[in-house]
Structure formats: structure tokens, C-alpha cells
Amino acid sequence: MIGDDFESVLAAAKAGSDDAVTRLYVDSVPRVLGYVRAQGISDPEDVASEVFVSMVRNLTHFEGDEDAFRGWLFTIAHRRVVDERRRRGRRPEAPVDAEIMEGAMGAGGDGEVDAMSRLRVQNVIAAVDRLTPDQRSVLLLRVLADLPIADIAEIVGKGEPAVKALLRRAVATMGRQMGDTLGDET
């Protein structure tokens, strides 16, 4: 988070300062990219770049504080994810198998530590993937974007009670799935 400097950084970015735009980008890109990746998008970097192109193009129209900026940015990200899902539905692509990708990346570091880390990450990703798209979106907007319920409701176009229910179901489902996975390892 930029914090107290946000207002001046935003003003400079609106005035065309490359440094200020870069600061907004650097501050926001990890969360936006994480959100897009966790949505299962095949080319998350491409979608994230579309988000930031839209941000730069529309920055002069934005009014608000840093929390409102984060909500605005994740609204753009959510819309790009929805657009990508629609595009993928019209032109389905065959994804590359994860084992092939891991083999192409090569070995590195401590094999056991890498393997355990990969298993944990894969278990979490698999649990998120089994959520409904609505549950996944609200959970990721809450956890990765750290947005309040009201902002999430506005982004996904649902009422706050519906968002709270989706979050409860998502957390319960994740808990059950992770419990089952952990139970298998013991």
C-alpha cells in the first residue's frame, strides 16, 4: 500500500508522470496478478497487462482514495477475467499439462522441500479450482485484494448478503477439501 502519499502519487499519475504510474503499478501488480492467476486464466500476465492498460487509459476519470482505487482496479480485473472466460468458451484451448511445464522448468534447490511446497500449493489451487466461479471470485477478492464486502458486492454485481453467503460457502468448502487432503497425508 502506498499510504499517505497516495493522493500525491495519484495526482502525479493523472498529470502524466511515468514514475507515479509505475509506483501505482508496482504497488498493485502482485495482487492483481495473483487474483487473475487464481481464477485459472491460461495467460494471467496478458490479462493483468490489459488491466493496467485500462487503468492508465482511464486514470484521469478516477476519483477517490487508495481503498477506492483498489476496488476500481479489481473491478477492471474482474471484468477482464469474465471477458477471458467468455473468449475461452468461444475458442477453447487445450491446456499444457502441469507435469510437462514442471519438466520444462528444470530442477532447482532441495528436491524434498520443492516437492512438499509444490504439493501444498497444488492442494490449495485444486481446492480453489473446485469452488464455483462466484465463490472463487468473492474469496479471491477478499483474500488477495483485501477488499471489504461492500466493494466485492459492487464488483461482482451481487448484494452484500449474497457475497457473505458465497464467502461462507467458499471457506467451508475449502476447509472440507483441505481437511480431506490433510487426512490423506497422515
Legacy VTK file of the C-alpha trace (Angstrom):
# vtk DataFile Version 3.0
C-alpha trace
ASCII
DATASET POLYDATA
POINTS 186 float
0.000 0.000 0.000
1.188 3.462 -0.820
-0.400 5.041 2.252
-0.176 8.751 2.998
1.493 9.507 -0.341
-1.368 8.037 -2.373
-3.103 11.339 -3.101
0.081 12.950 -4.463
1.055 9.817 -6.404
-2.417 9.684 -7.970
-2.312 13.378 -8.879
1.118 12.966 -10.471
-0.029 9.862 -12.384
-3.051 11.755 -13.692
-0.713 14.562 -14.780
1.306 12.050 -16.806
4.207 11.206 -14.501
5.687 7.871 -15.584
7.236 7.438 -12.127
3.845 7.829 -10.440
2.157 5.390 -12.823
4.997 2.959 -12.196
4.504 3.297 -8.449
0.770 2.541 -8.791
1.624 -0.437 -10.989
4.358 -1.838 -8.733
2.122 -1.474 -5.688
-0.844 -3.205 -7.349
0.534 -5.804 -9.750
1.214 -8.635 -7.253
-2.389 -8.683 -6.023
-3.940 -8.223 -9.456
-1.741 -10.903 -10.995
-2.446 -13.231 -8.070
-6.182 -12.697 -8.499
-6.048 -13.376 -12.228
-3.797 -16.441 -11.795
-6.047 -17.889 -9.116
-9.017 -17.557 -11.479
-7.411 -20.212 -13.688
-6.814 -17.925 -16.638
-4.464 -19.519 -19.189
-2.357 -16.375 -19.731
-2.632 -14.369 -16.495
0.177 -11.959 -17.387
-1.634 -10.962 -20.581
-4.913 -10.349 -18.742
-3.117 -8.427 -15.979
-1.444 -6.246 -18.599
-4.899 -5.491 -20.053
-5.996 -4.420 -16.566
-3.135 -1.943 -16.286
-3.604 -0.627 -19.809
-7.231 0.101 -18.835
-6.033 1.678 -15.597
-3.686 4.054 -17.418
-6.252 4.831 -20.112
-8.980 5.693 -17.575
-6.919 7.088 -14.690
-7.967 10.671 -15.319
-11.595 9.690 -14.663
-10.871 8.040 -11.299
-11.766 9.906 -8.115
-11.255 8.541 -4.611
-8.817 7.320 -2.003
-6.497 4.320 -2.062
-9.193 1.862 -0.970
-11.493 3.117 -3.731
-8.602 2.825 -6.198
-8.016 -0.800 -5.216
-11.735 -1.517 -5.637
-11.750 0.206 -9.030
-8.688 -1.731 -10.180
-10.168 -5.070 -9.107
-13.420 -4.191 -10.840
-11.390 -3.864 -14.032
-9.578 -7.132 -13.259
-12.825 -8.971 -12.585
-14.292 -7.755 -15.880
-11.172 -8.842 -17.785
-11.382 -12.293 -16.158
-15.039 -12.581 -17.197
-14.118 -11.439 -20.723
-11.325 -14.031 -20.897
-13.658 -16.813 -19.737
-16.150 -15.843 -22.433
-13.415 -15.753 -25.057
-12.100 -19.134 -23.930
-15.636 -20.527 -24.085
-15.929 -19.443 -27.712
-12.456 -20.722 -28.612
-11.460 -23.477 -26.195
-7.752 -24.203 -25.917
-6.043 -27.381 -24.804
-4.029 -26.512 -21.671
-0.454 -27.716 -21.284
-0.141 -30.494 -18.721
1.365 -29.300 -15.415
3.955 -32.106 -15.396
5.224 -31.038 -18.818
5.562 -27.442 -17.579
7.386 -28.520 -14.434
9.765 -30.665 -16.505
10.454 -27.769 -18.840
11.275 -25.510 -15.893
14.039 -27.868 -14.728
15.166 -28.853 -11.277
16.267 -26.443 -8.610
17.014 -26.334 -4.898
16.252 -29.040 -2.368
14.118 -31.698 -4.069
12.139 -32.694 -0.970
11.413 -29.102 0.056
10.426 -28.212 -3.513
8.186 -31.266 -3.773
6.422 -30.600 -0.463
5.960 -26.945 -1.335
4.562 -27.874 -4.751
2.163 -30.367 -3.170
0.837 -27.792 -0.710
0.387 -25.179 -3.425
-1.232 -27.719 -5.749
-3.641 -28.770 -2.983
-4.684 -25.164 -2.363
-5.018 -24.454 -6.088
-7.035 -27.646 -6.579
-9.328 -26.684 -3.694
-9.840 -23.189 -5.146
-10.471 -24.685 -8.595
-13.288 -26.817 -7.174
-15.156 -23.747 -5.940
-17.920 -22.321 -8.074
-16.814 -19.321 -10.173
-18.800 -16.961 -7.913
-17.299 -18.460 -4.747
-13.808 -18.278 -6.232
-14.236 -14.639 -7.245
-15.512 -13.408 -3.882
-12.927 -15.423 -1.940
-10.040 -14.129 -4.037
-11.276 -10.547 -3.934
-11.496 -10.800 -0.141
-8.177 -12.589 0.426
-5.915 -11.311 -2.354
-7.360 -7.850 -2.875
-8.294 -7.363 0.798
-11.497 -5.647 -0.273
-14.462 -5.061 2.048
-17.728 -6.924 1.430
-19.452 -3.817 0.047
-16.772 -3.351 -2.629
-16.839 -7.037 -3.552
-20.625 -6.890 -3.879
-20.331 -3.949 -6.259
-17.600 -5.624 -8.328
-19.441 -8.924 -8.800
-22.883 -7.334 -9.097
-24.468 -9.093 -6.119
-25.915 -7.945 -2.823
-23.837 -7.951 0.348
-25.829 -10.830 1.917
-25.201 -12.935 -1.198
-21.477 -12.127 -1.081
-21.308 -13.065 2.608
-23.091 -16.353 1.870
-20.720 -17.093 -1.020
-17.734 -16.381 1.217
-19.075 -18.645 3.981
-19.672 -21.465 1.493
-16.261 -20.976 -0.116
-14.449 -21.067 3.221
-16.432 -24.106 4.377
-15.772 -25.927 1.112
-12.071 -25.082 1.218
-11.916 -26.243 4.825
-13.524 -29.570 3.968
-11.320 -30.076 0.917
-8.133 -29.172 2.726
-9.143 -31.360 5.666
-9.677 -34.294 3.299
-6.298 -33.659 1.667
-4.508 -33.378 5.009
-6.271 -36.507 6.204
-4.865 -38.364 3.180
-1.299 -37.328 4.035
-1.341 -38.543 7.641
LINES 1 187
186 0 1 2 3 4 5 6 7 8 9 10 11 12 13 14 15 16 17 18 19 20 21 22 23 24 25 26 27 28 29 30 31 32 33 34 35 36 37 38 39 40 41 42 43 44 45 46 47 48 49 50 51 52 53 54 55 56 57 58 59 60 61 62 63 64 65 66 67 68 69 70 71 72 73 74 75 76 77 78 79 80 81 82 83 84 85 86 87 88 89 90 91 92 93 94 95 96 97 98 99 100 101 102 103 104 105 106 107 108 109 110 111 112 113 114 115 116 117 118 119 120 121 122 123 124 125 126 127 128 129 130 131 132 133 134 135 136 137 138 139 140 141 142 143 144 145 146 147 148 149 150 151 152 153 154 155 156 157 158 159 160 161 162 163 164 165 166 167 168 169 170 171 172 173 174 175 176 177 178 179 180 181 182 183 184 185
